[in-house]
Amino acid sequence: MAASLEIPSRCVIWFGQPPAAERGALAAAGWQLRCVSPAPAMAIGLRGRDHLVAVVDLRHLDAEAAQLLLPWIEKHHHLPWLAVLPAGLGSPPPAWGALLRACQDQFSLPMELPDLLSAMQRQCDGDDVPLAANHNGGGLPALIGNSAPLLAVRAALHKFAPVELPVLVTGETGTGKELAAQALHALSGRAGKPFLAVNCGAIPANLVQSELFGHERGAFTGASQRRIGLFEAAHGGTVFLDEVGDLPADAQTSLLRVLQEGTLERVGSNQPLRVDVRVLAATHVELEQAVAHGRFRRDLYYRLNVLRLPMPSLRERGADVLLLAEHFLRAFRQRHAGRARGFDPGAHEAMRGFDWPGNVRELLNRVQRAAIVAEGELISAADLDLAEPDAPARRALLQDARGQVERDVLLQALRQHGYNVSACARHMQISRVTVYRLCRKHHLELPAQR
């Protein structure tokens, strides 16, 4: 495998002191933070290899500190300058006029923090991947949201991307494992080289070797010409193996050879070929259990599980579900005409309370369908097919179900003990009085009462 490639650092010079939540978001987006308090003799060491952005935080700078910044901005006018304003400010005070004119854009935090991060990223001239962009052309965005689990994923991506080691991406179906792999590739030194993905479970077992590693002409019936496999085609880039646990045994052996030696052999050939690829793999099943049951090679598992990236389920991401839903709706409106332009409060409540077994992919499908069927400008819970019976009806149904179960258990215990109340009470670990009360409640007659 190739040696690790150095990625230029991204540094934001922040004039002020951002709160802890904003510091975490900056770190998760891959930014090194250098906080500066303006002073008359201010000097900042600027390293030439860094990508630099300067942010003036006017929430925490008084008028005197803002004036001290003006000469420094003039001296370093080549830097991209962005301004942060207090939320709900309205018209900025006149004293800030000259400073704001020197800034390319201004943002009100914390509400516009994602917009600020996007602007900072654009100032890097596209050196890094926009992690909130659509990477697969199918409407499923990568890593939109501000929840703690997602910030942890973003931070891990920036740590793992420059390192030339395999990454095992785990998580439920629909959590965006392939999108995370695309981000790892785009943030790495292999960006611009091929990124090839394959679902190992979707290839017939007898064709896996040929699809991944290629074959020679005449290697088997129907092999009328040489075929270049996925790994050869991705030379210099990245291969993403989705559902890697479904690989048959012979393909597992060949993959282990690629990881250990950087070589492969086409089917029908004994000539090793060198390939330079980084392998990313994903699974929604526990590979540890597959190893324990002999369905997956233990040595291959350890080769793939060098770095591990767990993708959180949508139900773990809190308010991210609303951000994603709004994003999906905006993306749909850009492609299709429709009346729906937002979600009503009932839809918000339903989305926050739903379990989302299909994760982000299910949310995308529901929002797109709702945008088509909605009659008004605001999508409802019913449009999302998330409407439930009203609360009183739900409580009544639940009480009826509990009552029936309670009656069945009591009647079974009475019959088992020949309608002996004392024995029934001991069996159910309740008092005799409670047994009599439950019999009256469920209209059950005891033999002695006849």
C-alpha positions as CSV (number, residue, x, y, z in Angstrom):
1,M,0.0,0.0,0.0
2,A,1.1,3.6,-0.6
3,A,2.6,5.6,2.2
4,S,0.4,8.1,4.1
5,L,-0.2,11.4,2.2
6,E,0.0,14.7,4.0
7,I,-3.2,16.7,3.9
8,P,-2.9,20.5,4.4
9,S,-4.3,21.7,7.8
10,R,-7.3,24.0,7.9
11,C,-7.1,26.7,10.5
12,V,-9.6,29.3,11.6
13,I,-8.3,32.4,13.4
14,W,-11.2,33.3,15.6
15,F,-11.1,36.8,17.1
16,G,-13.1,36.2,20.2
17,Q,-14.1,33.2,22.2
18,P,-16.7,30.8,20.7
19,P,-18.7,28.7,23.2
20,A,-18.1,25.0,23.7
21,A,-20.8,23.9,21.3
22,E,-19.4,25.9,18.4
23,R,-15.8,24.7,19.2
24,G,-17.1,21.1,19.0
25,A,-18.7,21.8,15.6
26,L,-15.5,23.4,14.3
27,A,-13.5,20.4,15.4
28,A,-16.0,18.0,13.9
29,A,-15.7,19.8,10.6
30,G,-11.9,19.4,10.6
31,W,-10.9,23.0,11.6
32,Q,-8.1,23.8,13.9
33,L,-9.1,26.7,16.1
34,R,-6.8,29.6,17.2
35,C,-8.6,32.1,19.4
36,V,-7.1,35.6,19.5
37,S,-7.9,38.6,21.6
38,P,-7.2,41.9,19.7
39,A,-4.4,43.9,21.3
40,P,-2.3,46.9,20.1
41,A,0.8,44.7,19.7
42,M,-1.1,41.8,18.2
43,A,1.0,39.3,16.2
44,I,0.0,35.9,14.8
45,G,2.3,33.3,13.4
46,L,0.9,32.2,10.0
47,R,2.2,28.9,8.6
48,G,2.3,28.8,4.9
49,R,1.0,25.3,4.5
50,D,-2.2,26.0,6.3
51,H,-5.5,26.9,4.7
52,L,-6.5,30.0,6.7
53,V,-9.9,31.7,7.4
54,A,-10.4,34.6,9.8
55,V,-13.6,35.1,11.8
56,V,-14.4,38.2,13.7
57,D,-16.8,37.4,16.5
58,L,-18.6,40.6,17.3
59,R,-20.6,39.0,20.0
60,H,-17.6,39.2,22.3
61,L,-15.6,42.2,21.1
62,D,-16.2,45.7,22.3
63,A,-15.9,48.8,20.1
64,E,-12.2,49.3,21.1
65,A,-11.2,45.8,20.2
66,A,-13.1,46.0,16.9
67,Q,-11.1,49.2,16.1
68,L,-7.8,47.4,16.9
69,L,-8.7,44.9,14.3
70,L,-8.9,47.3,11.3
71,P,-5.1,47.8,10.8
72,W,-4.6,44.0,11.0
73,I,-7.3,43.3,8.5
74,E,-5.7,45.9,6.1
75,K,-2.4,44.2,6.5
76,H,-3.8,40.7,5.9
77,H,-6.4,41.6,3.3
78,H,-5.5,38.5,1.3
79,L,-7.2,36.3,4.0
80,P,-10.9,35.5,3.7
81,W,-12.7,37.4,6.5
82,L,-16.1,36.4,7.9
83,A,-18.1,38.2,10.6
84,V,-20.2,36.7,13.4
85,L,-23.1,38.9,14.7
86,P,-25.3,38.4,17.8
87,A,-28.6,36.7,17.1
88,G,-31.5,39.0,16.6
89,L,-29.3,42.1,16.2
90,G,-31.2,43.9,13.5
91,S,-29.1,46.8,12.1
92,P,-25.4,46.6,13.1
93,P,-24.1,49.7,15.0
94,P,-22.3,52.3,12.8
95,A,-19.0,51.7,14.6
96,W,-18.9,48.2,13.0
97,G,-19.3,49.6,9.5
98,A,-15.7,49.6,8.3
99,L,-15.0,46.2,9.8
100,L,-18.1,44.6,8.2
101,R,-17.3,46.0,4.8
102,A,-13.9,44.2,5.0
103,C,-15.7,40.9,5.5
104,Q,-16.9,38.7,2.7
105,D,-20.0,37.6,4.6
106,Q,-21.7,37.8,8.0
107,F,-23.6,35.2,10.1
108,S,-25.8,35.2,13.2
109,L,-24.8,32.5,15.5
110,P,-25.8,30.0,16.7
111,M,-28.7,29.7,14.2
112,E,-26.5,30.1,11.1
113,L,-23.6,27.9,12.3
114,P,-24.0,25.4,9.4
115,D,-23.9,28.3,6.9
116,L,-20.8,29.7,8.5
117,L,-19.1,26.3,8.2
118,S,-20.1,26.0,4.6
119,A,-18.7,29.5,3.8
120,M,-15.4,28.6,5.6
121,Q,-15.2,25.5,3.5
122,R,-15.8,27.3,0.3
123,Q,-13.0,29.7,1.1
124,C,-10.6,26.7,0.9
125,D,-11.1,26.6,-2.8
126,G,-12.6,23.2,-2.8
127,D,-9.6,21.5,-1.2
128,D,-11.9,19.5,1.1
129,V,-15.1,17.7,0.4
130,P,-18.3,19.5,1.4
131,L,-19.6,17.0,3.9
132,A,-23.2,18.3,3.6
133,A,-23.2,17.9,-0.1
134,N,-25.0,15.3,-2.1
135,H,-22.5,12.7,-3.1
136,N,-24.5,10.0,-4.8
137,G,-26.8,11.9,-7.0
138,G,-29.8,10.1,-5.5
139,G,-31.0,12.7,-3.0
140,L,-29.3,11.1,0.1
141,P,-27.1,13.8,1.6
142,A,-23.9,13.0,3.6
143,L,-23.8,13.9,7.3
144,I,-26.4,16.7,7.5
145,G,-27.2,17.5,11.2
146,N,-25.7,18.9,14.4
147,S,-26.4,16.1,16.9
148,A,-23.6,14.8,19.1
149,P,-23.4,11.4,17.4
150,L,-23.1,13.0,14.0
151,L,-20.4,15.4,15.2
152,A,-18.5,12.4,16.5
153,V,-18.7,10.8,13.0
154,R,-17.5,13.9,11.3
155,A,-14.5,14.2,13.7
156,A,-13.6,10.6,13.1
157,L,-13.8,11.1,9.3
158,H,-11.2,13.9,9.5
159,K,-9.0,11.7,11.6
160,F,-9.3,8.6,9.5
161,A,-9.2,10.0,6.0
162,P,-5.5,10.9,5.7
163,V,-4.4,7.5,7.1
164,E,-3.7,4.8,4.5
165,L,-5.5,2.1,6.5
166,P,-8.7,0.1,6.0
167,V,-11.8,1.4,7.7
168,L,-14.8,-0.8,8.7
169,V,-18.0,1.2,8.7
170,T,-20.8,-0.4,10.7
171,G,-24.4,0.5,11.4
172,E,-28.0,-0.3,10.5
173,T,-29.3,-0.3,6.9
174,G,-30.0,3.2,5.7
175,T,-27.6,5.1,8.0
176,G,-25.4,6.3,5.2
177,K,-22.4,3.9,5.3
178,E,-21.5,4.4,1.6
179,L,-21.8,8.2,2.0
180,A,-19.3,8.0,4.9
181,A,-17.0,6.0,2.7
182,Q,-17.3,8.6,-0.1
183,A,-16.4,11.3,2.4
184,L,-13.4,9.3,3.6
185,H,-12.2,9.1,0.0
186,A,-12.8,12.7,-0.9
187,L,-11.0,13.9,2.3
188,S,-8.0,11.7,1.6
189,G,-4.9,12.1,-0.5
190,R,-6.7,9.8,-3.0
191,A,-9.3,12.4,-3.8
192,G,-9.6,12.7,-7.6
193,K,-8.6,9.1,-8.1
194,P,-11.3,6.3,-8.7
195,F,-13.8,5.6,-5.9
196,L,-15.5,2.3,-6.8
197,A,-18.3,0.7,-4.7
198,V,-19.8,-2.7,-4.9
199,N,-22.5,-4.5,-2.8
200,C,-20.9,-7.9,-2.1
201,G,-24.3,-9.4,-1.3
202,A,-25.7,-8.5,-4.7
203,I,-23.2,-10.4,-6.8
204,P,-23.9,-14.1,-7.6
205,A,-21.4,-16.2,-5.6
206,N,-19.9,-17.8,-8.8
207,L,-19.1,-14.3,-10.2
208,V,-17.6,-12.6,-7.2
209,Q,-14.0,-13.5,-8.0
210,S,-14.3,-12.3,-11.6
211,E,-16.1,-9.0,-10.6
212,L,-13.6,-8.1,-7.9
213,F,-10.3,-9.4,-9.3
214,G,-11.0,-9.9,-13.0
215,H,-10.5,-13.0,-15.3
216,E,-8.5,-14.1,-18.3
217,R,-9.9,-15.1,-21.6
218,G,-11.1,-18.7,-21.5
219,A,-10.9,-18.9,-17.7
220,F,-14.4,-20.4,-17.6
221,T,-17.3,-21.0,-20.0
222,G,-18.4,-17.6,-21.4
223,A,-15.2,-15.8,-20.7
224,S,-14.6,-14.7,-24.3
225,Q,-12.2,-11.9,-23.4
226,R,-10.1,-10.6,-20.5
227,R,-11.9,-8.7,-17.9
228,I,-10.4,-6.1,-15.6
229,G,-11.8,-6.4,-12.1
230,L,-12.9,-3.8,-9.6
231,F,-9.6,-3.6,-7.8
232,E,-7.5,-3.1,-10.9
233,A,-9.9,-0.4,-12.2
234,A,-9.6,1.4,-8.8
235,H,-5.8,1.5,-8.9
236,G,-4.6,4.5,-7.1
237,G,-8.0,5.1,-5.5
238,T,-10.4,3.5,-3.1
239,V,-12.6,0.4,-3.2
240,F,-15.7,0.3,-1.0
241,L,-17.0,-3.2,-0.2
242,D,-20.6,-2.9,1.1
243,E,-22.0,-5.9,3.0
244,V,-18.5,-7.4,3.1
245,G,-19.8,-10.2,5.4
246,D,-21.5,-11.8,2.3
247,L,-18.2,-12.5,0.5
248,P,-17.8,-16.2,-0.2
249,A,-14.8,-18.0,1.2
250,D,-12.6,-17.9,-1.9
251,A,-13.1,-14.2,-2.4
252,Q,-12.2,-13.6,1.3
253,T,-8.9,-15.3,0.7
254,S,-8.2,-13.2,-2.4
255,L,-9.2,-10.0,-0.5
256,L,-6.8,-10.9,2.3
257,R,-4.0,-11.2,-0.2
258,V,-4.7,-7.7,-1.5
259,L,-4.6,-6.3,2.0
260,Q,-1.5,-8.2,3.1
261,E,0.6,-8.1,-0.1
262,G,-1.0,-5.5,-2.4
263,T,-1.3,-8.1,-5.1
264,L,-4.1,-10.0,-6.9
265,E,-4.5,-12.7,-9.5
266,R,-7.1,-12.7,-12.2
267,V,-9.3,-15.8,-12.4
268,G,-7.5,-18.2,-14.8
269,S,-4.0,-16.7,-14.2
270,N,-1.2,-17.4,-11.7
271,Q,0.5,-14.1,-12.5
272,P,0.4,-11.7,-9.5
273,L,-0.5,-8.1,-10.3
274,R,0.3,-5.2,-8.0
275,V,-2.5,-2.9,-7.1
276,D,-2.5,0.3,-5.0
277,V,-6.0,0.7,-3.4
278,R,-7.4,1.6,-0.1
279,V,-10.1,-0.7,1.1
280,L,-13.1,0.5,3.0
281,A,-15.7,-2.0,4.0
282,A,-19.2,-1.9,5.5
283,T,-21.6,-4.3,7.2
284,H,-24.9,-4.1,9.0
285,V,-24.3,-7.5,10.7
286,E,-22.0,-8.4,13.5
287,L,-18.8,-9.7,11.8
288,E,-17.6,-11.0,15.2
289,Q,-20.5,-13.4,15.2
290,A,-19.8,-14.4,11.6
291,V,-16.2,-15.1,12.6
292,A,-17.3,-17.2,15.6
293,H,-19.6,-19.3,13.4
294,G,-16.9,-19.8,10.8
295,R,-18.6,-17.8,8.1
296,F,-15.9,-15.1,7.9
297,R,-12.1,-15.4,8.1
298,R,-10.7,-14.2,11.5
299,D,-7.5,-12.9,9.9
300,L,-9.5,-11.0,7.3
301,Y,-11.7,-9.5,10.0
302,Y,-8.7,-8.2,11.8
303,R,-7.2,-6.7,8.6
304,L,-10.5,-4.9,7.8
305,N,-11.2,-3.7,11.4
306,V,-8.1,-1.5,11.8
307,L,-10.2,1.6,12.1
308,R,-13.9,1.3,12.9
309,L,-16.5,3.9,12.1
310,P,-20.0,3.2,13.6
311,M,-22.8,5.2,11.9
312,P,-25.6,6.2,14.3
313,S,-29.2,5.3,13.6
314,L,-31.6,8.2,12.9
315,R,-33.5,7.7,16.2
316,E,-30.2,8.5,18.0
317,R,-29.8,11.8,16.3
318,G,-32.6,13.8,17.8
319,A,-33.5,17.0,16.0
320,D,-31.3,16.0,13.0
321,V,-34.5,14.3,11.6
322,L,-36.1,17.7,11.1
323,L,-33.0,19.2,9.5
324,L,-32.8,16.2,7.1
325,A,-36.5,16.4,6.3
326,E,-36.2,20.1,5.4
327,H,-33.2,19.4,3.3
328,F,-35.0,16.6,1.4
329,L,-38.0,18.8,0.8
330,R,-35.9,21.6,-0.6
331,A,-34.0,19.2,-2.8
332,F,-37.4,17.8,-4.1
333,R,-38.8,21.3,-4.8
334,Q,-35.7,22.1,-6.9
335,R,-36.5,19.1,-9.2
336,H,-40.3,19.0,-9.1
337,A,-43.2,21.4,-9.0
338,G,-45.4,21.1,-6.0
339,R,-47.3,23.0,-3.4
340,A,-45.6,21.7,-0.3
341,R,-43.0,24.1,1.1
342,G,-42.7,23.0,4.8
343,F,-44.0,20.8,7.6
344,D,-46.8,21.6,10.1
345,P,-46.2,21.2,13.9
346,G,-48.0,17.8,13.9
347,A,-45.5,16.5,11.3
348,H,-42.6,17.7,13.3
349,E,-43.9,16.0,16.4
350,A,-44.6,12.8,14.5
351,M,-41.1,12.7,12.9
352,R,-39.4,13.3,16.3
353,G,-41.5,10.5,17.9
354,F,-41.1,7.9,15.1
355,D,-38.6,5.1,15.5
356,W,-37.3,5.2,11.9
357,P,-36.4,1.5,11.4
358,G,-35.3,2.3,7.8
359,N,-33.2,5.3,9.1
360,V,-32.3,8.2,6.7
361,R,-33.3,6.3,3.6
362,E,-36.8,5.8,5.0
363,L,-37.1,9.5,5.9
364,L,-36.1,10.4,2.4
365,N,-38.7,8.2,0.8
366,R,-41.5,9.4,3.2
367,V,-40.7,13.1,2.5
368,Q,-40.7,12.7,-1.2
369,R,-44.0,10.8,-1.2
370,A,-45.5,13.4,1.2
371,A,-44.4,16.2,-1.1
372,I,-46.4,14.6,-3.9
373,V,-49.6,13.8,-2.0
374,A,-49.8,16.9,0.2
375,E,-52.8,19.1,-0.7
376,G,-51.6,22.2,1.1
377,E,-48.4,24.1,1.6
378,L,-47.5,22.4,4.8
379,I,-47.0,18.6,5.0
380,S,-48.9,16.9,7.7
381,A,-48.2,13.7,9.7
382,A,-50.9,12.0,7.6
383,D,-49.0,13.0,4.4
384,L,-45.9,11.3,5.9
385,D,-48.0,8.3,6.7
386,L,-47.1,8.8,10.4
387,A,-50.6,9.7,11.6
388,E,-51.7,7.8,14.7
389,P,-55.1,7.4,16.4
390,D,-55.8,10.2,18.9
391,A,-54.5,9.8,22.4
392,P,-57.8,8.8,24.1
393,A,-58.3,6.1,21.6
394,R,-54.8,4.8,22.1
395,R,-55.2,4.7,25.8
396,A,-58.5,2.9,25.5
397,L,-57.0,0.3,23.2
398,L,-54.1,-0.2,25.6
399,Q,-56.3,-0.6,28.6
400,D,-58.5,-3.1,26.8
401,A,-55.5,-5.2,25.9
402,R,-54.0,-5.1,29.4
403,G,-57.4,-6.0,30.9
404,Q,-57.8,-9.0,28.6
405,V,-54.3,-10.2,29.4
406,E,-54.9,-9.8,33.1
407,R,-58.2,-11.8,32.9
408,D,-56.6,-14.6,30.9
409,V,-53.7,-14.9,33.4
410,L,-56.1,-14.9,36.4
411,L,-58.4,-17.5,34.9
412,Q,-55.5,-19.8,33.9
413,A,-54.2,-19.7,37.5
414,L,-57.6,-20.4,39.0
415,R,-58.1,-23.4,36.7
416,Q,-54.6,-24.7,37.4
417,H,-55.3,-24.7,41.1
418,G,-58.8,-26.0,41.0
419,Y,-60.3,-22.6,41.9
420,N,-58.5,-22.6,45.2
421,V,-58.1,-18.9,46.1
422,S,-55.2,-19.4,48.5
423,A,-53.2,-21.5,46.1
424,C,-53.9,-19.1,43.2
425,A,-52.8,-16.2,45.3
426,R,-49.5,-17.9,46.2
427,H,-48.9,-18.8,42.6
428,M,-49.5,-15.2,41.4
429,Q,-47.7,-13.7,44.5
430,I,-50.6,-11.5,45.4
431,S,-53.0,-11.5,48.4
432,R,-56.3,-13.4,48.6
433,V,-58.1,-10.1,48.8
434,T,-56.6,-9.1,45.4
435,V,-57.7,-12.4,43.9
436,Y,-61.3,-11.7,45.0
437,R,-61.1,-8.2,43.7
438,L,-59.8,-9.2,40.3
439,C,-62.5,-11.9,40.1
440,R,-65.2,-9.2,40.6
441,K,-63.5,-6.9,38.1
442,H,-63.4,-9.5,35.4
443,H,-66.8,-11.0,36.3
444,L,-65.4,-14.4,37.2
445,E,-67.4,-16.6,39.6
446,L,-65.7,-18.8,42.1
447,P,-67.3,-22.2,42.9
448,A,-68.0,-21.3,46.5
449,Q,-69.9,-18.2,45.4
450,R,-72.4,-20.1,43.3
